[in-house]
Amino acid sequence: MNEKVLVTGGSGFIGSRLIKKLVDLDYQVTAILRKTSKREHLPLDDIDVVEIDLLDYHGILDYFTLHRFDYVIHTAGITKALKKEDYYIHNTKITKHLIDALLKISWKPQKFIFISSQASHGTYKALQRPIKITDIQNPLTTYGKSKLLAERYIEEHYHNPFVIIKPTSVYGPRDKDFLIVMKLISKGFEGYIGTEPQKLSFIYVDDLVNAIISTIALPYTGEFLLSDGKKYIDEDLGRYIKKALGKKTIKIRVPIAIAYIAAFFSDLLARIIGKPTAFNLEKMKELKAKNWLCDPTPFFETFHFIPCYDLQKGIKETVEWYKENGWL
Ligand SMILES: NC(=O)c1ccc[n+]([C@@H]2O[C@H](COP(=O)([O-])OP(=O)(O)OC[C@H]3O[C@@H](n4cnc5c(N)ncnc54)[C@H](OP(=O)(O)O)[C@@H]3O)[C@@H](O)[C@H]2O)c1
């Protein structure tokens, strides 16, 4: 009998890629989706779908009472929002609902895996080295704080096996945030925020998916930062995109004060159209921080994990996918 995996957030960028890989590996997958969730990227013939909004605690509890799973992988969440309270609702509250329901029922999964974010760990102005999992958490954004609260809830209440993965920026096919940067570069514009380069970490979506699956097989519990293990600066991203696109650009470093004004208007526009945008005043808190390097060594060593992609290789594949699929 194949092992049964329940995945939340399956309609999303990371969740849909994860489900496809789990199906390829012969896991029996069930996706929790909302009625309104898009399904076109999911292998619907090979998975079960259950319609539950994770805001509906009793819906989750009723479902868990009748169905058991070997693993629960919780990727659902939001990374941008119109109102600050939405982060707490769609990151903290939905995680609490899943944990409370699991605590109430008689069975427990062999592991609960939560996809949090490096944003929950935050960063420090004076820190020059990569952020370590043992550093005191200092989230800069409401998004980061809402993820941190979700992590704390799991750690304080769920005394069963769990893994919390805190990935850095994830990129790859179907991601829409990096696509904005690629579209600008394809038009010949390469923009950066701040007069000094920002130190960054990245991970390609397929490496993240393989990393998540690597935590299934091994009996370890805990929380882990995750990146491809390399150190980048913001201009590396532009360089690899330019190379993959075969484009020349005008490079501009926008002063932080000007970027804040642009973010203010982006927020205003988001409110007018009623849809959150990737560039906003909250995001500025992350964009102006100088060091987002992180140390994934504890994850690599615990789960014997080696990423297959560095930024150059991952960007090349992503650009090819965008082009083939008419996104670029
Ligand atoms: N992308 C990154 O760079 C990155 C980096 C670090 C961590 N993460 C984390 O990774 C996870 C997945 O990110 P992503 O980029 O794949 O996001 P995404 O494409 O926006 O997908 C988010 C998913 O969460 C679901 N969701 C949100 N609120 C829900 C609710 N109340 N009930 C049920 N489902 C709900 C969405 O369902 P609908 O389709 O119905 O909206 C969607 O399936 C998130 O938790 C994010 O914080 C992402």
The ligand as an ORCA input file, in Angstrom:
! r2SCAN-3c Opt
* xyz 0 1
  N       7.502     31.600     -2.976
  C       8.487     31.866     -2.146
  O       9.503     32.510     -2.505
  C       8.439     31.368     -0.725
  C       9.595     31.499      0.078
  C       9.567     31.017      1.387
  C       8.412     30.449      1.879
  N       7.303     30.348      1.088
  C       6.102     29.722      1.663
  O       5.755     28.612      0.868
  C       4.347     28.433      0.854
  C       3.849     28.350     -0.571
  O       4.225     29.528     -1.263
  P       3.844     29.757     -2.785
  O       4.842     30.699     -3.332
  O       3.593     28.442     -3.430
  O       2.465     30.554     -2.614
  P       1.213     30.627     -3.612
  O       1.578     30.265     -5.001
  O       0.594     31.960     -3.385
  O       0.230     29.505     -3.045
  C      -0.372     29.645     -1.798
  C      -1.308     28.491     -1.573
  O      -1.907     28.638     -0.259
  C      -3.307     28.454     -0.409
  N      -4.062     29.143      0.654
  C      -3.881     30.396      1.128
  N      -4.795     30.668      2.082
  C      -5.561     29.548      2.218
  C      -6.678     29.180      3.016
  N      -7.214     30.033      3.877
  N      -7.212     27.936      2.879
  C      -6.701     27.056      1.981
  N      -5.646     27.343      1.185
  C      -5.090     28.570      1.309
  C      -3.611     29.026     -1.783
  O      -4.887     28.556     -2.218
  P      -5.732     29.329     -3.360
  O      -5.197     28.838     -4.674
  O      -7.119     28.927     -3.093
  O      -5.493     30.807     -3.157
  C      -2.454     28.433     -2.580
  O      -2.680     27.088     -2.899
  C       3.740     29.635      1.606
  O       3.391     29.205      2.894
  C       4.883     30.641      1.658
  O       4.818     31.409      2.816
  C       7.293     30.794     -0.202
*
